[in-house]
């Protein structure tokens, strides 16, 4: 089986298991996803989802955030950790969107990553969920599972993204990443993985290697 065939099989099986490929972060407007993505750095999506309703009730638009006092934003997002740095970048990114992009979130990864606090992970999330373009969100679940399956030998997010873009059908890439998050939480955990209930063992390089070593 080639890597492209394995990637297609992965898409098929996770699509069957998780028909609804939904982002784990709650949002209703594009800028809310951008900000939630920034808050998710070194923080769980669950905690971000507890904080954002309060944040988005007070600041309802990009313009509101651009005019906000970073200290006030920091006070609200404190449970997400790194709150001072995140607050500065949230206000900064919104100010730059106002000044450089006419108040609208730019529609390319290259432009997005020029904004304060926006890396390729959040940029890809925006490209997939807001602009519905091919995107590969290399979060911790994606990197871990892709490595275990043998779809990449890399652990650096940008390199994993490049590897997956070569083999995953572009039109399925964004949804696959959302499903990998769900699968990583349910089955293929960082610790305590549940191989006995995994539908991907025949595709998994790590499972095969571990089984082989046990037999030897």
JOHURA-V454027 format. One record per pair of residues at least 12 apart in sequence whose C-alpha atoms are under 10 Angstrom apart, sorted by the first residue. I is the first residue (numbers start at 1). J is the second residue. Records with the same first field share a line. If there is no record, write none. Layout:
I: J  J
This chain:
1: 203
2: 151  167
3: 149  150  151  152  164  166  167  168  203
4: 151  164  166  167  168  169
5: 167  168
6: 149  150  151  167  168  200  202  203  204
7: 146  149  150  151  164  167  168  169  173  176  203
8: 167  168  169  172
9: 200  203
10: 146  149  168  176  180  199  200  203
11: 168  169  172  173  175  176  177  179  180
12: 172  176
13: 199  200
14: 175  176  178  179  180  182  183  199  200
15: 172  175  176  179
17: 179  182  183  199
18: 175  176  178  179  180  182  183
19: 175  179
20: 175  178  179
21: 174  175  176  177  178  179  180  181  182
22: 129  174  175  177  178  179  181  182
23: 45  125  129  174  175  177  178  179  181  182
24: 44  45  46  48  49  178  179  181  182
25: 37  40  44  45  46  47  48  49  52
26: 45  46  48  49  50  52  53
27: 49  52  53  56
28: 56
29: 56  60  61  62  130
30: 61  62  104  105  126  129  130  131
31: 56  60  61  62  65  94  104  105  126  130
32: 52  53  55  56  59  60  61  62
33: 52  122  125  126  129  130
34: 90  93  94  105  112  117  118  122  123  125  126  130
35: 48  52  55  56  62  65  86  87  89  90  91  93  94  117  118  122
36: 48  49  51  52  55  90  122
37: 117  118  119  121  122  123  125  126
38: 86  87  89  90  116  117  118  119  121  122  123
39: 51  52  77  79  80  81  82  83  86  87  90  117
40: 80  81  86  122
41: 80  81  82  86  117  121  122  139
42: 80  81  82
43: 79  80  81  82
44: 80
45: 80
47: 77  79  80
48: 77  79  80
49: 80
50: 77  79  80
51: 76  77  78  79  80
52: 76  77
54: 76  77
55: 72  73  74  75  76  77
58: 73  76
59: 73
61: 94  103
62: 90  91  93  94  95  96  97  98  103  104  105
63: 91  94  95  97  98  103
64: 91  94  95
65: 87  90  91  92  93  94  95
66: 90  91  92  93  94  95  96  97  98  99  103
67: 91  92  94  95
68: 87  88  90  91  92  94  95
69: 87  88  91
70: 83  84  85  86  87  88  89  90  91  92
71: 83  84  87  88
72: 84  87
73: 86  87  88  90  91
74: 86  87  88  90
75: 87
85: 117
86: 116  117
87: 117
88: 116  117
89: 115  116  117  118
90: 115  116  117  118
91: 116  117
92: 115  116  117
93: 105  112  114  115  116  117  118
94: 115  116
95: 115  116
96: 114  115  116
97: 112  115
100: 115
105: 126  130
106: 123  126  127  131
107: 123  126  127  130  131  133
108: 123  124  126  127  131  133
109: 121  122  123  124  125  126  127  135
110: 123
111: 123
112: 124  126  127
119: 158
120: 135  136  137  138  157  158  161
121: 135  136  137  138  139  157  158  161
122: 136  137  138  139
123: 135  136  137
124: 136  137  138  161  174
125: 137  138  174  177  178
126: 174
127: 174
128: 171  172  173  174  175  177
129: 174  175
132: 171  174
133: 170  171  172  173  174
134: 165  168  169  170  171  172  173  174  175
135: 161  164  165  170  171  172  173  174  175  176  177
136: 157  158  160  161  162  163  164  165  168  170  172  173  174  175  176  177  178
137: 157  158  160  161  164  173  174  175  176  177  178  180  181
138: 155  156  157  158  159  160  161  162  164  177  180  181
139: 157  160  161  177  178  180  181
140: 155  157  180  181  184  190
141: 177  178  179  180  181  182  183  184  185  188  189  190
142: 155  157  160  161  164  176  177  178  179  180  181  183  184
143: 155  156  157  159  160  161  164  177  180
144: 160  180  184  188  189  190
145: 180  181  183  184  188  189  190  204  206
146: 160  163  164  180  204  205
147: 160  204  205  206
148: 188  203  204  205  206  207  208
149: 200  201  202  203  204  205  206  207  208
150: 203  204  205  206
151: 163  164  167  168  203  204  205
152: 164
183: 198
186: 198
187: 199
188: 200
195: 207
